[in-house]
């Protein structure tokens, strides 16, 4: 049975929306999944009492502290050992859970993922991606989107490998196409980083590399995995989020733009760490929590971290 840890105290609407998400997931899924709900036990029970949930499908681990959204990540994790995030990582690191999810302090989640769970051997820098809804109804994966603002060419090469494995095994995209975000399509274009990353991607025959992709290619079906440094990726991500906000404010109803709602996809995994860690947006509602649990289930069902470990072990000196 897969056991998934969920921080019930993370996010602006905790624990109410997390509880709604748990109820929705358990109502729709009859798989062998056990949820470990981490947080203030009384608050969690108060929320869950309004739902008729099967008692064998979840358990509660009490956490007496919460890391606030604006606290310093490293300091907070060190000083708040009884926080829901710290306990969540402890359960994951000691094998008591198979994945950990939180919509809480993003910095604390990243510090916990990198130092409690650690990177898979051979991975220089783990990465986080974002889903890009394309005009034809399909999804692309953009990475990195903020974890690594300054990168070396070898980092982009590894992001392409990590993103391709996620796209293939979790998003179920056969032989995913990889594109390098650049300011022109021709080989040799771009800054020093893009120019140096291009040959690394081109020469790796395990990647389905399709060359450079311009900004106008991100939202069309030209590549499935789009690679860039975290500075560029975060700008693109925040622009995409603003498109959805503008559409909502202007009361525009359009099927494509509805897909820019991040809650549809839940959270984003930290790719390259030794266990599944999924980070949600601070304003996550029930739909996002339900979908984050679904992502954790798919990552475990496909043994994505195991496949990443195998790829990097086989590659040996890809860095």
Secondary structure, 3 states (H helix, E strand, C coil): CEEEEEECCCCCCCCHHHHHHHHHHHHHCCCCEEEEEEECHHHHHHHHCCCCCCHHHEEEEECCECCCCCCCHHHHHHHCCCEHHHHHHHHHHCCCCCEEEECCCHHHHHHHHHHHHCECCCCCCCEEEEEEECCCCCEEEEECCCCCCCCCHHHHHHHHHHHHHHHHHCCCCCCCEEEEECCCCCCCCCCHHHHHHHHHHHHCCCCEEEEEECHHHCCCCCCCEEECCHHHHHHHHHHHHHHHHHHHHCCCCCHHHHCCCHHHCCCEEEECECCEEEECCCCCCHHHHHHHHHHHHHHHHCCHHHHHHHHHHHHCCCC
